[in-house]
Amino acid sequence: MEMFLFLLLTILVFVFIRKVNELSRKVDYLQSELLRRQQMVTPPAGVAGVTHVPESPAASPVITSEPNPIFPQAPAAPTPPHPKPLPPQPPKHSRTRAEWEALVGGKLLNRIGAFALILGVGFFLKYAFDNNWLSETMRVLIGAAIGAGLLVLGNRSHHKGLQIFSQGLIGAGLAIFYLSVYASFNFYHLVPQTVALVTMAGVTVLAFWQAFIYDSLAISVLGWAGGFLTPVLLSTGTANEVGLFTYVALLSAGLLAVTLKKEAWVILEPLTLAGMYLVYFVWFADDYTESDFALTIFFLTIFWGLFFSLEVRHALRPTAVFNVPRQIVASLNAALYYLGMAALFEDRHEDWTSAMTLALGAVYFITMVAIKRRTSSETLTTTRLTLTAIILLVIATAIEFSGFKLIIFWSLEALALLACGRRWRLSHVWQSGLALIGISVYALLFTNGALAYQPISEFKLVLNQRFLAFAILAATCFTAARFLKTIEHKQSGLLQICLHYAWCVLLFILFTVETNDIFAKLMLNTTGQAQAHLSSILGYTFATVWAFFALPVTLAGMRQKMFPLLYSGLAILSLALIWAVLQTLGQFKPLSEFALLINHRFLLSMVLLAAALFLLREASWFDKLTASQDNESLAGKEKQRPAWLKWLLIGIPTIIVLFVFGLFTAETRDYFDRAIFLLNRPDTSADISQKIEQLRNLKQLNVSGVWLLYSIALMAIGIWRRAQGLRLLSIGIFGITILKIFLYDLSFLSTLYRIFAFLGLGLILLLVSYLYQKYKTIIFDAPAKPEEMG
């Protein structure tokens, strides 16, 4: 009994708060309506003067000459329209003494009195029960009689104009009715479950009847609470799916019918949805068995159909109020129904889950089409129905497929959404396609085997699902970017840039992982020098593949003035060159197989240089890029070259120069290192120390000589091409060579080699000085721009 009283207290507090808010709104409305009517009744100043004129016809012309006597009376009449809007504001800050008295005496005391009456009756009955004053039957009858008496008193109070007081009495009476029926079944076992259920349902019907009579939302909420608490309070612990769900379905249908009659009671829709699905999921967690599969689907579909039909009805007969709450309820109905269905199918018919999901999406899509044909306009309901169908389609695909197949189908679905959104001119459809592209990119990067194929022994270059998934998704991004050019949207330019960057990055990752995996497969069954040889080739192959990918991307960006492609291509080319420079720092592997200028490092480096130089020499591309500053770019906003691009254009030729410098150094170094390695083999004679020392001296001498020759070549080209950047790089390499000769060669080389090193350095520096003196007019009269380095 104490538990139920606590539950009853909670319900009454909720009803009380809700009722106070509703009554406050009504009071504010009545005040504003009263002020408006007063303004309509108060006569204007001009009309007040006319009432005195008819007393004498001769005074009629005086009407125009008597505005002065009329104006002194005007301040009493015209002033109200200006200060009249102010009276509704004071109650927000402070109440008058009379208002506080009316609130406390008329509202709070009524609620507290009704609550105290319920507690008093409860305590009296408990005291009587504890002392066995009344039999069990009499206890229930007394409770029913008190409830009926309160309803009668509430009715009389309502007819006397005490609406608030009457609603408190009626709410207390209904609560005591629920308490009496519950006690007769659960405490005293006077009636069977069926009788108690019917009686509880009757009390719920009575509650809604009283709510309609007195136009009280609070009473209807009490009926909702009592209706959904009935199966909980009257439960015997035995599962009765048919009886339970039939009762819940009828109760929900009745509550939704109430909302159709009382549109302002829209709060009953989410409350009914919550109560209905709460009862279902509690039953599913406790009492569901596999034998209930078909019957459960039937009732769950009925639950969903009640709200779905209400949703369709609102779509065909739209109103201007409560649209957002109803859309939320409809979305929750779809989500909860699908969760319930998915739980049923996953438990027994997992293979049919995707088909069920697709069928439900088809229902929402067909409904959307039918509503659009009836209404011929795009509404919030049709938008939500469309998005629901799209979400269910995406979920169905994710259930049916996995891995790279899922990415492929999601990419195709995104293309279909883009095409449909463009054809139907529905922004939310093509935006859903873009969102699906983003989800696909994220899912692809985290798919098992995306960055390292598994198992590697089964890898086939290009002929694999990963390649197809990356390629289709990249093509989808490119198509979406081209598609957005035809759509007028404030974010269209930014979206195009993101999509172009996306497909460039995807292809870059694809070519990288494909290259890495083919070498991983080749090295799978190799060891020793063969594996080292493949590992060495892999490093330069990365740089070469990246350069050949950057080549068409950069050319397309230059010729089509598509800056995202241009930036991506130049960035990838820079990465390829830097990677190649880093590769030259390591020793050739295996060193025993090294051949000067005839090896994979030199050959792949030449291919890489050819690609880089081709871009630098392609059709005066720098001039084209500069000229395009005055034209609109792809984004429609980008009219100026960013500062980082200027430095990148300087940096790429610089990296090329350093790469060639490192390549010649590595070739020279490894030539002598190979000779030393061959001398150190076990089959050679023991007296080899002098030969090794001689080779080391020759290596350092030749390295210095190569640096000097390379510097001279750069200086000559810089003078010929009037490229200041090349001349400065040449001077820098001269500086490095000078430091090496003075700091390293002077300390470690033997005397003969020192002589050759310093003689060569002196002659070459004098030659450079001579060139500067002879061609100073050519060098300094028309200096080239820093960017013009090649």
Secondary structure, DSSP 8 states (H G I E B T S, - for coil): -HHHHHHHHHHHHHHHHHHHHHHHHHHHHHHHHHHHHHHHHS--HHHHHHTTGGG-GGGTTHHHH-HHHHHHHGGGTTTTTTTTTSTTSHHHH---HHHHHHIIIIIIHHHHHHHHHHHHHHHHHHHHHHTT-S-HHHHHHHHHHHHHHHHHHHHHHHHTT-HHHHHHHHHHHHHHHHHHHHIIIIIS--S-HHHHHHHHHHHHHHHHHHHHHHT-HHHHHHHHHHHHHHHHHT--SS--HHHHHHHHHHHHHHHHHHHHH-GGGTTHHHHHHHHHHHHHHHHHHHH--GGGHHHHHHHHHHHHHHHHHHHHHHHHS--SSSHHHHHHHHHHHHHHHHHHHHHHHHHH-GGGHHHHHHHHHHHHHHHHHHHHHHH-S--HHHHHHHHHHHHHHHHHHHHH--HHHHHHHHHHHHHHHHHHHHHHT-HHHHHHHHHHHHHHHHHHHTSTTSSS-SSGGG--SS-SHHHHHHHHHHHHHHHHHHHHTTS--TTHHHHHHHHHHHHHHHHHHHHHHHHHHHHHHHTTT--HHHHHHHHHHHHHHHHHHHHHHHHHHHHHHHHTT-HHHHHHHHHHHHHHHHHHHHHHTS--SSGGG--TT-SHHHHHHHHHHHHHHHHHHSTTHHHHHHHGGGS--TTSS--S--HHHHHHHHHHHHHHHHHHHHHHHHHHHHHHHHHHHHHTSTTS-S--HHHHHHHHHHHHHHHHHHHHHHHHHHHHHHHHHT-HHHHHHHHHHHHHHHHIIIIIIHHHS-HHHHHHHHHHHHHHHHHHHHHHHHTHHHHHHS---TT---
